[in-house]
Amino acid sequence: MAELLIELFSEEIPARMQVRAADDFKRLVTTKLADAGLAFTDAIAHSTPRRLTLAVTGLPVRQADVRDERKGPRVGSPDAAVQGFLRGAGLTSLDQCEQRDTGKGVFWFAVVEKPGGATVDALPGIIDAAIRELPWPKSMRWGNNTFRWVRPLQSILALFDGVVVPGSLTLKTAEPAPEASEGNVCLGGEPTAVTLPYGNTARGHRFLAPDVLTITDFADYQQKLAGAFVVLDREARKARILEQANALAAAEGLALRDDPGLLEEVAGLVEWPVGLIGTIDQAFMDVPAEVLTTSMRTHQRYFALETSDGKLAPRFILMANRTTEDGGKAVVAGNERVLRARLSDAKFFWDLDRKVPLEDQAKKLAEITFHAKLGTVADKIRRVEDLARDIANEIGADVAQTIRAARLAKADLVTGLVGEFPEVQGIVGRYIAYEQGEKPDVAEAIADHYKPLGPSDTCPTEKVSVAVALADKIDNLVAFFRMNEKPTGSRDPFALRRAALGVIRLIVENKLRFDLDRILGLTVTTRYFDANSAWRSELLAFFADRLVVTLREQGVRHDLIAAALASRADWNLVRLLARVDALAGFVNTDDGANLLAAFRRAANILRIEEKKDGHAHDGVPDAVLLQVDEEKALAAALDAARTASEPALAAEDYVGTMAALASLRGPVDAFFDKVTVNADDPALRANRLRLLAGIRRTLNHVADFSVIEG
């Protein structure tokens, strides 16, 4: 067994693209190896800022022999059929075929055995195709090349069983080179190509070890890169970054602020991480901490530090990509100088913005267009105020504070600080609101009304914040649905999926017991867009889809959600989810599973018979026609189940409701065992079909059992 080692060495690959690119390259190469009949033991992909590496172990030196067997025409068939068969099999005469009795006659069979070729012969095409098919989000050309890649490729290492794979990557096919002839007339020459040949060399760190390294295999590659100041394994780089950062922080009596996203990005920026610690000028520490960390994180990729009480410390950690003779002093000084310039702008805007009342800032929103068909941001705020007031009344929030928070929620959008740092919108408004004497619930709602921004974001719990956050998101959803600007499979420019998921989380996590459909009805206005009766049902269907997505991620079966949604027009999500939980518990019991099977049997019989009869059998069974003990028992059990389940359902005792349904299992099983539904007597048959309809009706009163999967 042999090893295949490939390294694609280039200029710096964007950090966000590296892991995906390494995985894609691994997928492409291994898929093509499998397609060529080349099995392997393992494949490992690595990425650094300047290289994608793939090591495939356990490859055979030769491809397996291929035996291709084809069945042809019956012996004695017309010559045209025989000749067509031979051509398709790549044969010239029937002497190369054999006859076989298949039990249905004697047929010609062609057996073609192709010896497997050397594995190395298949590799150049596989490598070339994988490189060209890498799906980069963005790519470029360089020089005069026609080949596109994420960054200029500099070299390709390709070794199989310790030997260079013969081949190269064509970067450009040039025009034919002119050739001189007698009389100085230029004649067309042969086309030329600019290629990047496969080799056995790699390079270490750009500055610390730029010399060429000759490689023999993956173990040698790893060892020589480690000696050339390159940490090949991404997880090892992350561990090294954390180890150094934590040590530097601990030496100052501080703690590293957890930031997995930044750690991932920094691991894609350095091949040899060297941690250094810098200082934030004390003059900037009165700027909101979120602004400081945003500037450090987004613009400079610095790690923030915290004091023992969780406050932002006036220090930061950066990861250099090399060691220096002065121990990094010049690097730290340069980074402090850059940060000082950025934070000077932040402090200037912060000092300026605090002097303007938020009420005055909010008036400027009338100058900002929210959407061409929806007016300005000020128009949106007026709609949000009205809806937030109604929601506040529903959930018991302070109405006056809710209206005030809604009015000021987006006032910081016109501040200089948010203009410079858009990531802190809402947060800046909260700080200014506190400074200007707004009540805490109002100030917190200004920051929280954007939440939750995603599945990992926290959900507001204070009632004023919840009311404003719901109003803002519901207004967006209603407005864009009424304009028919709904998300598609590939586009969601107004982030409506995120808004719907946010509404669901706000309602469910805060256990808000109101009807979502009725809240949507409170938004009815035609001031900026035409009325459209379809939008409401479409939006509710959209919410249902998002609810299914949310619960599926939590392990809840989608069919149970659909069953609970379909059976009752109930958009109290807290009540709906309680019913889903009870239904899930029920169908996982023996009684539930058997009753579900009986329901399907009853529903199938009814569907066939009702189609045949041309009408439904939904009436109440006639007690006089109940002749067999088992049908009498079923009729009594259905009455008892309805009597027990309806008050339990009304009281939201869904466990009790399911227990009432479970009592049907025995009578239903006995009915199907002992009773013939399609009796010869038409009246008796119709009465028994009405009993089956009673099973369907009783179960569907709780949930639509027809959509529940087995």
N, C-alpha and C positions, 0 to 999 in steps of 0.2 A: 504494500500500500504506500501511496506517495502523498505529498503535501503540495498544495497550491498556495502561493503567497502573492498577493497583489497590493501594491501601494500606489495611490494616485496622489502625487505631490504637486501642490499648487501654491498660488498666492493665498492670502488669508481668506478662508471661507467664513461667511457670516455665522456668528455663534448660534443663532436660532435655527440654522439649516443643517448643522453638522450631524446630529444624532439621526434625524430622519434620513439624511443622505446615506449614512453608513448602513442603516437598516435596509434602505431601498437597494443599495448596491449589492448587499448580501442576498436579498430576495431575488434580484435579477440574475445574478451569477448562479445561485443554487438551483433556481428554476430551470435555467438553460442547461445546467449539468444534468439534471434529472431528465429533461427532454431528450438529451443525447444518450440516455441510458447509462449515465455515470453516477453510481451510488457513492455516498461519502459518509464518514462517521460523524463529523462535527464541522461547524462553520462559525467563526468568531469574527465580529466586525469591531473596529475601533475608529475613533475620529479625534483629531486635534485641529487646532486652527489651520494647519497647513497640509493635512494629509487625511485621506480615507484609506483604511487598511482592512484587508480581508484575508483570513487564513482558513483554508478548507483542508481538513485532514481526512485520511482514510480513503483516498481516491485510488481506483485501480490504474495500473500503468497502461492497460489496454481496455478498450471497450468490449463489452460482452458480445459473443457471437449472436447473430439474429437469425431465427428460423421463422420464415414467413410461409404459412400454409394457406392456399386458396382453393376453394371448391369451384369446379368448372361445370360445363354442361354434361348432360347424360351421355354415356357412351352411345354412339350411333347418331348423335345430333348432326344437323346440317353443318357443312364445312365452314360457312360464314360464322356461325356461333363458336366453333372450335378455334378459328383463326383470331377472332376477337378476344377470346379467353387467353390465348397464347401471348398476344400483344400486350394485354393488360398485366400479365405476369412476367413480362420481359423474357419470354422463352421463344424458341424458334421451331420446335417440333414436339409432337406428342411423346417422342421417345424420352423426353425429359420429365414426363408426368407419370402418374401411376393411377390405376383403377381401384375404386373401393366400392364395396357393396354397403350402402347406407341403410338397407332395410326398405328403402323406397325406390330402389333401383341402383344401377351401377353408374357411378359418375367419375369423371376425370378430376384428379387433384394435382395441383402443382405445389411442390415443396422447394422453396428457394432458401438456401442457407448462405448467409453473408458473414464471413469472418469479421470480427470486430477490429477496427483500426486502432492505431496508437492514440492514447488519450491526448497526448500533446498536439496531435494534428487538429483536434476539435477545439482546443483552447483559444487560439487567436481569434476565431470568429465569435466565440462566447464572450471573451473579454471586451472586444471591440463593440459588440452590440450592447453589452451592459453599460459601458461608459456612455454611449450615445443615447441610451434610453433613460438615463437618470432623470427623474422628473423634478428639476429645480424650479422653485417658485419664480426665480428670475435668473436669466443667463445673459452672457455677453460674448461678443467677438473681440479678439485682440489682434493687433498688427494688421496684416492683410488676410488673415485666416477667415475661412467661411464656417469653420467649426465653432459651435457655441457651447459654453460651459459657464459655471457660476463665476469662476475666476480663472485667469490664465493658468493652464496646466504647464508644469515645468518638466516633469519626468514621470515615467511609469515603470515601476518595478514589477516584474512578472516572472516568478520562478516556479517551475514544476519539477519536483524531485531533485531540487538543487541546481537545475539547469535553466537558463533563460528560455522563456517561451519565444519561439521565433515569430516575430510579428511587429507591427507598429500601428499607431493611430494616425490616420490622415487628418491633418488640420486644414489643409487647403489643396484644392486641385487647380493648378495655375493654367493660364493660357499656353498654347504650344510655344516653346522657345524658338525665336527666329534663328535660321542657319544661313551662313553666307555661302554663295556659290560664285561661279565665274560670272564676270560682268557686274559684281556687287549686287546681284538680285537676291533678295531675302526669300528663302523658301520656308514653308511651315515645317517645324520640327515636331518631335514627340511631346505629348503633354507631360508636364512635370508636376510633382506633388511635394508639399511640405509635410513631413511626417515626424512623429515623436516615437522613436523606436523603444520597444520593451528592453529593459536592462536588468542588471543585478545590483544597482547602486541606490543608496538613499542618502539623505542629508539629515544632520542633527539640527540643533538650535540655530536659528538664523545668525545670532551674534556670538554665542558662547562656543559653538562647535560647528562652523559652517562647512567643514571639509566633507568630501565625499566618503561614504561608508560602503564598503563592499560586503554584500549580504549573501549568506549561503542558505539559510532557512529561517523559519519564524522565531525559533529560540535565539538564534544569532542576531536576528533583527531586533528583538526586544532588548537583548543585552547591550547591543551597541548603541541603541537609542538612549537607553538609560544612562550610559556613559557619556552621551553627547547632549545631556541636559534636556531630554524630552521624556515627559511622563506620558506614555502612550495610552494607558487605561484611563478613561474619563472618570470612573468612580475613584480611582487612586488619586487623580488630580483634585477631585472634590474633597476627599479626605485630607489631603495635604493642605488645601486652602483652609478648611475648618480648623485643623490642628494648629496652624500658624496663627490664624485670626484669634482663636480662643486663648492661645498662649500670650499674645500681645495684649489682649483685653485684660486677662487675669493679672498681668504684671502691673496694670494701672488701677487695679481694683474695680474693674468694670466688667460688663457682660456683653457678649455679641448679640445684637438683635436678630432674631430668627428671620431669615429671608430666603426660602428655598429657590424662588425664581431667580434672584440675583446670583445665588451660588451656581445655578445651572448656566447662567449666561457667562459669568466670569470663568468658569471651567472651559468655556469655548473661546476664551480670549487669550489664554496663556498656555504655553507648553511646559514652562518651568516656573511654577508659582513661587513668588518671593513676597512674603507679607511685610508691610511697612505700616507704621501708625503716624497719623498727622493730627493737627490741631485746628479746631474751628475758632476763629476770633470771638472773644466773649461779646463783642458788640453786636453780633448777629443772633445771640441766643434768645433775644426777645421776639424774634420772628417765629411764627407758629412752627412747632416741631415737624408737622407734616410737610411744610414747605421745604424745610431744611433737608429732611430725608428724601423728598422727591428730587430735589436738585442733586443731591449726592448720588442717589441711586440711578436716576434716569439719565442724567447728563454725564456723570463721572464714574459710575459703577463702583462707588465706595460702599463699604459696609458701615452701618450706624452702630454706635455703642450706647449702652444704657447704664445708669447708675443703679445702686442697689434698690432704690425705690421705684424703678421702672421709667425714670425720666431720661430724656435724651441727653447724653453726655457731650461735652464740647470736644470730642475726639472722633476720628474716623479711621478705618483701615482700608488700605488699597492693596491690590495685588499687582506687583511689577512682574514682568516676564523675564527677568534676568537679575543676576547679582551684579553689584557695582563695587568699585574699589573703595568708595567712601561709605560703604554700608547703606547706601540708599538715601543719604542726606540730600543730595541734589534732586533726586526724584521726589522726595517728600516736599521739599521747598517749592518745586515747580507745581505740584498738585495743589498745595495750599494757596499758591498765588492764583491759580485758575479758579479754585473754589471761592476765594475771596472776591473775585470779580463777579462771579455769578450771584453770590449772596448779597453783594452790594446793591444789585438791581432789585433783588427780593426785598431788602430792607427799605429801599427808597419807596417802592410801591406800597409796602405794608404801612409805613408811616403816613403816606399820602391817603390811602384808602380809609384809614381809621377816622380821618377828619370829616368824612362825608357821611351823613346819616343814611342808613340802609333804605329808609323810606324815599329819600331823594334818588338813590341809586336805582331803586325799582322803577321810578318814573322813566328812566332812560330805556327801559325794556320796550317801550312803544316804538323805539327807533330800530329794533332788531326784528327781522322777519323770521317767524317760526317756520312757516310754510306758505307758499304762494296762495294756496287755497284756504289756509287756516288763519291768516292774519299774522299779527306780531306775537312776540313772547308775552307782551302785556295782555293781549287777548286770551292767550292760553291761561295765563294766571287767573284771569277773571272766571274762566270756566272751572279751573281747579278749585278756586275759592268756593264756588257754589256747591260743587260735588263734595269737597272736604267737609263743608258744613253739614250736609246730609249724612255723610258717613259718621261724623262725630256724634250726631244725634243717635245713630244706630248703635254705636259701640260704647257710648257713655263718655266720650272725650269732652274736655272743656271746649265749648263751641267758640268762644271769643278768642282763646289762644290758638285754636286750630285755624281760624280765619286769618289771624295775624301771621301765623307761621306760613300759611299758603301764600299770603301777599308778599312776604319777604323771601320766600324760598329760593328764588332765582336772582335776587338782587345782586349777588356777588359776581354774576356773569359779566357785568360791565366794569368790574374793578380792574385796576392795573395788574394786581397780583395774580388773579385768575387768568388774565390775558397772557401773562408770562409763564404761568404754571397751570394749564388747564386741568391737570390731574387733581387739583385740590379744590375744585368748585364744590360749594356746599360747606366744606371745612372752613374756608376763609370766612364765609358768611356767618358761621357759628361763632368764630372768635370775635368778629366785629359785633355781632349781636350781644354777646356777653359784655363787651367793653361799653356798648351804648345802652346798657341797662335793660335789655329785653329779658323776659322771664325765662328760666332754664328750659322749660318745655318747648318754648318757641325757638330758642337758640339750637337745641338739640334736633328739633324737627327740620331745621334748615339744612343741617348736615345729613340727617338720616333719610330724607325723602327720596334720595336716589337709590337707597338700599332696598333689597339686596342686589348687588351688581352681578352676582354669579353664584354658582353652587357652593363656593367656599366662603362667600361673604356672609357676615352676620345679618340677622333680621331684626329690625326695630321692634321694641316691645312696649315703649311708652305710647299711650293711646293717641296723643296729639301727633306724634311722629308717624304712627301707623295710618291715621286718617289722611294725612297729607301725602304719604308715600302711595297709598292706594289710589287716591284721587289723581295724582300725577300720572300714574301708569295706566289707569283705566281711561283717562282722557285721551292718552296717546292711542290706545287700542281702538277705542270707539271712533276717534277722528279718522284714523287711517283706514279702518274697515269701511266706514261710511263713504270714503272716497275711492273704495275698491283698490286700495294700495296694500293688498294682503301679501304676506310672505309667500315665496315660491320655494321649490325644492332647492334652488341654488342661491336665492337672493332673499335677504331680509334687511334692507337698507335702513329701516327705522327701528331695528332691534325689537320687533314686536314679540318674538318668541321669548326673549329675555324678560320683557315686560309682563307677559302672561305668566311665566314661571314665578316672577316676583310677586304678582298678585296672589297666586296660589299659596306660596310660602307665607306671605303676610297673613292670609286668612287661616291657614291650617296651623301654623306654629303659634299664633295668638288665640287659636280656638274661637274665632269670630263666628257667631251663630247668626249670620244673616244670609238672605237669598241673593246670590250673585246676579241672577237674572233681573231681579227687581232693582238692584243698584245700577245695572246697565240702563234700565229704563229711566233712571233719574237724569241721565246725561242727554236726554233728547233735546236737541236744539238744531235749527236749520240755518243758523246765522251765516256760517261760512261754507256750507256744503249742502247739496240737495238731500232731501229725505230719501231714505231707501229702506223699505221694509225688510229686505233680506239680510241686512247687516247683522241684526241681533242674533238670528239663528246661526249665521256663519261664524260669528264671534264665539258663541257658546260652543259650537262644534270645535273651534280652535282651542278653547279652554279645555275641552274634553281630551283632545289629542295631547295637549301639554301635560294634563293630569296623568294620562296613561304613561307618558315618558317619565315623569317624576316618580311615579309609583313603581314602574318597572325597574328603575335604577335602585329602588329600595327592595327589590325582590318580590314585589306583588305581581300576581298574574294579570295580564292585560285583559283577559276575557272576563275576569271577575269584576274589574272596574267597568267594563262595557255592560255587563249584566246589571250591575247596580244602577248605572246611569240610564239604561234603556227602560227599566221597569217603571220608574217614577220620574216625573218632571221636577226633580228636587235639586236645587242648586245651593243648598246649604252644605258646604263642603265638609264641615266637621261631621255632620250627620251622615253624609254620603260615605266618608271614609270609615266611620264606625260600622256601617252596614257592609262595606267591603271586607273589613276585618272579620266580622261575624260569618260572612259568607265563605271566606277562605277557610276558617276553622271548620265550618259545616261540611264542605265538600271533601275535606281531607279525612273525615270519619267514614266508617263502614256504612252507617245509615245514610250519610249524605251521598256517597258514591253510588250506592244501590238505588237511592231515590232519584238521583240524576239519570241513571240508566232507565228506570221505570218511566220517568218523565219523557225521555226521548222515545221510548217505545210507544207511549200514549200519543205523543205529538205526531209521530210518523203514521200511526194508524189513522188519526184524525185528518191529517193532511191528505192521505189517499182517499179516504171515504168522503170527506167534504168536497174534494175535487170531483169525485164520481157523482155525488148527490147534487152538487151545484149550490150548496148552502152550508152554513156553519151549524154545528150542534152545540150551541152555547146555552141552551135552556137548562132549567132545573130538572133533575131526574124525577120521574113520577114514582112515588113510594109504592103505589099499588103494583107496579111492574117489576119491583125488586123481588125476584123469586129465589135466588140462590143466597145462602147465608153469607158467602164472601162478598157479594155485591151490596148486601144490606150493611155489612160491617164497614165496607169502604165508604158508603154514603154517610154513615154515622161518623166515621173518622174524619171525613172531609168537613162536616159541620163542626165537629169538635176542634179541628185544627184552625178553621177560620175564626171560631169563637175565641180561641186562645191567642192566635197570632195577631189579630187586628188591634186589640188594646195594647199588646206588647209592642207592636210596631209604632202605634201612636205615642207610647211612652218612651220610645227610642230604646227599648229593651231588646236589642237585636239578638242577644244570646237566647233570651226567652222565645223570641220569634222562631229562631232556628230549631229550638227544642220542640216547639209545637209542630213544625214541619217534620221533624225526625219521627214523630209518633205515627206518621203515615206509612212508614216503611213496611211494617208487617201486613196491614190490610191491603196495600197495593200489591205486594208480592203474592199474597194469597189470591187476590182477584185474578192476576194474570195466570196463576197456576191452575185455577179451578173453573174460571168463567170463559165461555166462548163469546167474544164480542160480536162477531158477525153471525148472530143467530138467524135461523130461518124465518122466524117471526119478525116482520119489519118493525113493529112497535117495540119489541124487546130489543132489537138491534139498535134502534134510535135512542132508547133509554140508556143503554150501556155506553153508547158513544157520548151521551151527555155526562155520564160518570167520568169518562176519560177527559172530557172538557173541564170537568170540575177539578181534576188533578192539575191540568194545565193552568187553569185560572187561579187556583189556590197558591201554587208555587210562583207564578208570575206576579202575584200581588206583592211579593217580597223582592224578587229580582227576575230578570229575563233569563230563565234557565236554558233557553234555546241557544244562547251565544256562549254558554260555558263549554269549554273543551273537556274531553275525557282525560 
